[in-house]
Amino acid sequence: MFLTLLLACDKDVQDSAPTLPPVDVVDMASYLARCEQVLGPMPQIDCQSGTEIAVTVTDEQGTRAVTHSSDLEGGARCDKPSVAGCGWGSRLGVVENDQGTSWIFTCRNYDDDPAFDQLNLIATDPESGQTCFLSTKHRDNDFGAGDAPPRPGSPEDLAWFPDRSYWYTLEDLGRASCLVCHDNDAVLRNPWIEQPGLLPIGAPLGPYEIVAQQALLELNPSDWAYPQDIAHPDAAACTQCHRLGAGRSCDLALRASGQNRGLRTSAMSSYPQSHWMPHLNASQTLQDYPTEDDWKQVFGLAAETLADCCSEAPSEDCFSD
């Protein structure tokens, strides 16, 4: 990426590389073509090459790994649930292409069956913020262990199943409303997804642009529009580090600041795990803020402000125009 930036300063190189007109996005094949035009080629995705995301449960007997529903005795819940629950065997991988784009994939498992149930793919340039989303249907694909995914929108993709494609069609993607969850940045950061230590470090307050957003807006005008950002000055202790919007990041902010018990169970019901911002690491949180009162001295006002701004009746000065 650094070499590319250096070359871009050479006028002769700039003149020899004319900008191509944007691809007209009308289906999944043209959506992928537009994504690759902006972000570079899509790599081959291999679920088995990803790193398994740990699932543990902590109770009076200590902390242990969860590999089957039978490991959750007496109604216990996992320590670090994702927004989709506590499915074990899910994997995370990151592939960077020559253009510097990170292609982040999660192969999710929602039950005791070892086969993956869903493949999610986010392509994002950590500097420009240009981002594309690709996905298969939720809880509907039986991937198996060795099949290489087809290119989205290809004839192989469209004919993968008797009655549907392997990947979402463009219409499916429009209905999926990825921006509702990924409202403040390309990647939803939480203790579950951070465990493998693979997510690229971007610029949380830098640009964030959805590739082919207009085509997606035409399919779903409400859910592919950027939500308002929280701009209340009393929330600055949190928003000076990253954006927070009126979508899923609001919900995660309440969980990260101990304001909402939502999915918090087991070890995450008590400090420091219950307050996983700003570090996403309980040991680091405890080192910097030995007690919950110490944490509140720094972030308490911001946390209370977020609780107001993320409520059903937020104050008028919560959001930017």
N, C-alpha and C positions, 0 to 999 in steps of 0.2 A: 504494500500500500504506500509506503514511504517513497519507493522508487517511482511509482506511478505519479505521485504528486510532484516529484522533481521533474519528470519528463513533461508534465503538463505545463511547466513554465517555459518550455522551448517553443517559440512561435512556429517554427517549421513543422514541429510535430503536431501542434494544434491545427495548422492549416491542412495537414495531410489526413486528418481524421474527422471528416464532416459528421455532424450530428444527424442521425437517422430520424425520420419522423416517427412519432409514437405508434406502436402497433394498435390497431383498432380492436378493442377487446369485446368479443361477442360470444365466446364460449371458453371452455377450460383450456383448450390448446392455445388460443390466442392470449389468454390470461398468462399462461406460463411463458409464452414468447415475450410478452411485455415485461414480465418479471426478469427474465434472463437478459433482456435488452438493457435493463437498468442495473441489475445486480450480478450479472455474469451467469455462467452455466450452472444448472442444477446438478449436484453430484448424485451418484448412486447411493441410495439409502439402504442400510443393512441393520435391521433391528438387533440382530445378535451381536453386532459390534458395539452397541451402546453399553453404558455402565448401569448395572442394576441399582435402582434407588432404594435405599434401605428402608425397611419398615420395622419399627420396634414398639414395644409396649413396656411401660414401667409401672410396677405396682409394689405392694409390700414385699414381694420376693425379689425385687431388683429389676433390671432391664434385660430384656431378651428379644431376639429376632422373631419376627412373625413371618411364617411361610405358608400358613394355612388357616382357615377360619377356626379350626379347632384350637389354635394357639391363643385365641381371644376368649378366655374363660370368664364366666360370670358377667357378661356384658361389657368387658373391657374394650377400650378403643385405642387406636394407635397413637403414638406420641406426636407425630408430625403429619397430620392428615393433609392431603392436597385438597384443592377445591372440588375434586371429584371423589373424595373419600380416601380409603386406605387400601386400595388394591395392591397386592404384593406381586413382585416379578416385573414391574414396569421398568423400562430402561430409558436412559437419556444419552443422546450423542450429539456432538457438534462437529460439523465438517466445514472447513474454510476453503473456498475456491481461490483461484489465482487473483481474483479481483479484490479479495479481502472481505467478501461477504460471508457471514456466519450462517450456515444452514443448520438450525437447531431442531432436532427431532425427538419426540417422545413416543415410545411404543407402550401404550397403556394396557394394563390388565385390571379388570374390575371384579374378578371372582377367583375361585380356586383352580379353574382350568388354566394350564400353563400357556395356552395359546394367547397371543395378544388380541385385544378387542378393538383397538383404535390406534391409528397412526396420525399424529399431528406434526406439522412441519412449518417452521417459521424461518424465513430468509430475511436477514436484516444486515444492513451496512452500519456498523457501530459509529461511523463518523457522520455520514449523511442522514442517517435515520430512515432511509428508504426501506420499506418493509412489505413483504408478501406473506400471505397465509395460505396453507394447503392442508387438507385433512381428509380422512376417510370417515365413514358414518360412525356415529356413536354407538358403542356396544353392539355392533352389527357385522363386523368382519372377523373371520377366523383366519388369521394370517398363516398359521403353521410356522415351521422353523426355518425353511430354506428358500421360500419364494422371494425373488427380487421384485420390488414394486415396479409396475410399468410407469412410463412417463405420463403425467396427468394430461388427459385429453387425447391421448394417442388411440389408434384403433384397438390396440391390445387392452388399454384401460377400459374403453367403452364396452368391450366384449368380455370383460373378466368374469362377470357373473351373468347368469341367464337373463336376469331382469334389471340389472343396473351395472354401473361402472364401479371400478375399484375405488377411485378417488371421488370426492365431491364433484359434481358438475358446477358450472358457474352459478346456476340458480341455487344449488344447495349451499354454496359458499355465501351467497347473498343472504339466505335465510339464517345461516349459522351465526352471523353478527359477531365476528371475532373481536371487533372494536369495543363491544360492550364490556368484555373482560380485560382486553389489552388496551385500556383507555388512556393510560399515561405513558406507556413505553411498550416496546415490542415484546418484552419478556416480563411475565408475572414472577416476581421474586418472592419466595417464601421459604421457610425452613425445609420443606419437603424437597423442592426442586433444587435447592442450593447444596444438598448433601454431597453429590459427586464432585463438586468444585469445578464444573466444566463450563458454566455459562460465561460468555464473553463479557468483558467490562466495557460498557459503552459510555455514553455521555447522558446521564439521566435528565439533565436540563437542556440538552441539545435538541436538534431538530428531530421530529418524528413524523414521517410522511408515508401514507399508505399508497402503494403503487396501484394505479388503475382505480382509485377511490371513486371517481365519477361513475364508472360502470357499476360498481357495487352500490352506490347511492341510488342509482336508477332502479335497482332491484329491491332495495330496502332503505328508503330515504331516512327513516328515523334512527336505525341502529348502526348505520355506517357513517354517521356524522360524529365529529369529535365532540365529546361531552365537555361541559364547562370545567375549567381548572379551578381548584380552590385557591383563592387569592386573599383570604382573610389575614391581616397582619399578625394576629395572635397565633396563627398556625405556622409561622415562619421557622420555628425550630425544626419542623419536619419538611416543609416545602422548599427550604433553602438547599436541600440536598437532592430532591427529585420532585417531579410534578405529582400531584394527586388530583384526580378528577371525580366526576359525579357517577362513575361506573364502578367496576369491581375494585379499583384501587381504593375507593372510599371504604368498602367493606373490609378489605385487607388492612387498611390503616387502623380501623377500630380493633381488629384482632391483634395487630402488631403492637398496639399501645395498651393492651389489656382492657379495652373498653367493651369488648363484645366476646362472650364466651362461645358463641357459634360452634365451630368445630374443635375448640380447644378442649382436650380431654387428657387424662393420664398426666404425664409429666408437664404438659403445657398448661395445666390448670394453676400452676403456682410460679412465683418469681424464681429465677429470671426467665425461664422459658416462656412465660406468659407475656413478656414484653420483648419481642424479638426484633424490634427496631431500636437503635440504628444498625446493629451489628449482624443480625441473623445468626448470631453465635452466642450461646448462653454463657460460655466461659469468658468471652470478651466483655459481654454486658456486665457480668459479675465483677470483673476486674475494674471496669471504669465506674460502675455504679453498684457498690457493695450491697445496698438495700433498695427496696422499692421506693422508699422516701427519697433516696439519693437520685434515683431516676426521675422522680416527679419534680424535683427541684429544677431540673433542666427541661423536661418535656411535658410536665403536668399541664400547663396552660395550653400548649399546642394540642395535647390529647383531648382536653375538654372542648376545645374549639372544633376539633374534627368531629367529636360526637354530635355537636350542634349542626355542623355543615353537612354531615352525612345522614341527618335525620329526615323525617318526612316533611318537616317544616323548618328548613334552614333559615338563618338570618339573611337579610338582604345583602349584606356586605361579604358573604361567603365566597362568591364566585366572580371570576373575571367575566367581562362582556364577551 
